[in-house]
């Protein structure tokens, strides 16, 4: 199984507001940058979208190390929140609807296709790939605001 590194970030100008997402896929010496944006979104939606788009770009089952500065994404998966919400019809423990259920559902389905581990990093602390993803995501929402 190929080992792939996936670095992701999402950014928003206003929350909600114009947003951007970015992902860097690395396999050996090969690297691919992906990015995009939405005119009206939230930071959490962009963080989820970055991971989804990165995983969706893989053509076969891989071992993937996802590095992100999003505690929302990491905790949603590693603490089992998203799986629990799904089991409960996309309701949280307080019976309120889970936010971003559409994206969480897509992410859970993609995660089932791969052997995935998460690595959380502090944002804006000099991690080279996190900084590059941030720059790409910000550039995407800045284009939307022009």
C-alpha positions as CSV (number, residue, x, y, z in Angstrom):
1,X,0.0,0.0,0.0
2,X,1.3,3.4,-0.9
3,X,2.1,5.8,1.9
4,X,0.8,9.3,1.1
5,X,1.1,12.5,3.2
6,X,-1.9,14.9,3.0
7,X,-1.6,18.4,4.4
8,X,-4.7,20.6,4.6
9,X,-6.0,23.9,5.6
10,X,-9.2,26.0,5.3
11,X,-9.6,29.7,5.6
12,X,-12.5,32.2,5.7
13,X,-12.8,35.9,5.5
14,X,-15.8,36.4,7.8
15,X,-17.4,33.4,9.3
16,X,-19.6,32.9,7.3
17,X,-18.0,34.6,4.3
18,X,-15.8,33.9,1.3
19,X,-13.7,30.9,2.0
20,X,-10.9,28.8,0.6
21,X,-9.4,25.4,1.1
22,X,-6.1,23.8,0.1
23,X,-4.5,20.4,0.2
24,X,-1.0,19.2,-0.6
25,X,-0.6,15.5,-1.5
26,X,2.9,14.0,-1.3
27,X,3.9,10.5,-2.4
28,X,7.7,10.0,-2.4
29,X,9.2,12.8,-4.6
30,X,5.8,13.6,-6.1
31,X,3.7,16.5,-4.8
32,X,0.4,17.9,-6.0
33,X,-1.4,21.1,-4.7
34,X,-5.1,21.4,-4.8
35,X,-7.2,24.4,-3.8
36,X,-10.6,26.0,-4.3
37,X,-13.1,28.3,-2.7
38,X,-16.7,29.2,-2.1
39,X,-18.3,32.6,-2.0
40,X,-20.3,32.0,1.1
41,X,-19.2,29.4,3.6
42,X,-17.6,28.8,7.0
43,X,-14.1,28.1,8.2
44,X,-15.1,24.6,9.4
45,X,-16.7,23.7,6.0
46,X,-13.4,24.8,4.3
47,X,-11.4,22.7,6.7
48,X,-13.5,19.6,6.0
49,X,-13.5,20.3,2.3
50,X,-9.7,20.4,2.2
51,X,-9.5,16.9,3.7
52,X,-12.3,15.6,1.5
53,X,-10.8,16.9,-1.7
54,X,-7.3,15.6,-0.8
55,X,-8.6,12.1,-0.1
56,X,-10.9,12.2,-3.2
57,X,-7.9,12.8,-5.4
58,X,-6.4,9.4,-4.5
59,X,-6.9,6.7,-7.1
60,X,-6.3,3.7,-5.0
61,X,-6.4,2.5,-1.3
62,X,-3.5,4.2,0.5
63,X,-2.0,4.7,3.9
64,X,-2.5,8.4,4.5
65,X,-1.1,10.7,7.2
66,X,-3.3,13.8,7.3
67,X,-1.7,16.8,8.8
68,X,-4.1,19.6,9.7
69,X,-4.4,22.5,12.1
70,X,-8.1,21.9,12.5
71,X,-9.1,20.5,15.9
72,X,-12.7,20.4,14.6
73,X,-11.7,17.8,11.9
74,X,-9.3,15.8,14.1
75,X,-11.6,15.6,17.1
76,X,-14.7,15.0,14.9
77,X,-13.0,11.8,13.7
78,X,-10.7,10.7,16.5
79,X,-13.1,11.3,19.3
80,X,-15.8,9.5,17.3
81,X,-18.2,12.5,17.2
82,X,-19.0,12.3,13.4
83,X,-19.6,8.5,13.6
84,X,-21.9,9.0,16.6
85,X,-23.8,11.8,14.8
86,X,-24.3,9.6,11.8
87,X,-25.6,6.7,13.9
88,X,-28.0,9.2,15.5
89,X,-29.4,10.5,12.2
90,X,-27.0,13.4,12.2
91,X,-28.1,14.6,15.6
92,X,-25.7,15.5,18.4
93,X,-26.1,14.3,22.0
94,X,-28.3,17.3,22.8
95,X,-30.6,16.2,19.9
96,X,-29.7,19.3,17.9
97,X,-28.7,18.8,14.2
98,X,-25.0,18.2,13.6
99,X,-23.5,21.0,11.6
100,X,-22.0,20.1,8.2
101,X,-23.5,16.7,8.1
102,X,-23.2,16.5,4.3
103,X,-19.4,17.0,4.5
104,X,-18.9,14.7,7.6
105,X,-20.8,12.0,5.8
106,X,-18.6,12.3,2.7
107,X,-15.5,12.4,4.8
108,X,-16.5,9.2,6.8
109,X,-17.1,7.4,3.5
110,X,-13.7,8.5,2.1
111,X,-11.9,7.5,5.3
112,X,-13.4,4.0,5.0
113,X,-11.5,3.6,1.7
114,X,-8.0,4.3,3.2
115,X,-5.8,3.5,6.2
116,X,-5.8,7.1,7.7
117,X,-4.0,8.7,10.7
118,X,-4.3,12.3,11.7
119,X,-1.6,14.6,12.9
120,X,-2.7,17.9,14.4
121,X,-0.3,20.9,14.2
122,X,-0.7,24.5,15.5
123,X,-1.7,26.8,12.8
124,X,0.5,29.8,11.9
125,X,3.4,28.4,13.7
126,X,5.8,27.9,10.8
127,X,5.0,24.4,9.7
128,X,6.0,24.7,6.0
129,X,3.2,22.7,4.4
130,X,0.5,24.2,6.8
131,X,1.8,27.6,5.9
132,X,1.7,26.8,2.2
133,X,-1.9,25.4,2.5
134,X,-2.9,28.5,4.3
135,X,-1.5,30.8,1.6
136,X,-3.3,28.8,-1.1
137,X,-6.6,28.9,0.8
138,X,-6.3,32.6,1.5
139,X,-5.5,33.3,-2.2
140,X,-8.7,31.4,-3.1
141,X,-11.0,33.5,-1.0
142,X,-9.2,36.7,-1.9
143,X,-10.0,35.9,-5.6
144,X,-13.7,35.5,-4.7
145,X,-13.8,38.9,-2.9
146,X,-12.5,40.8,-5.9
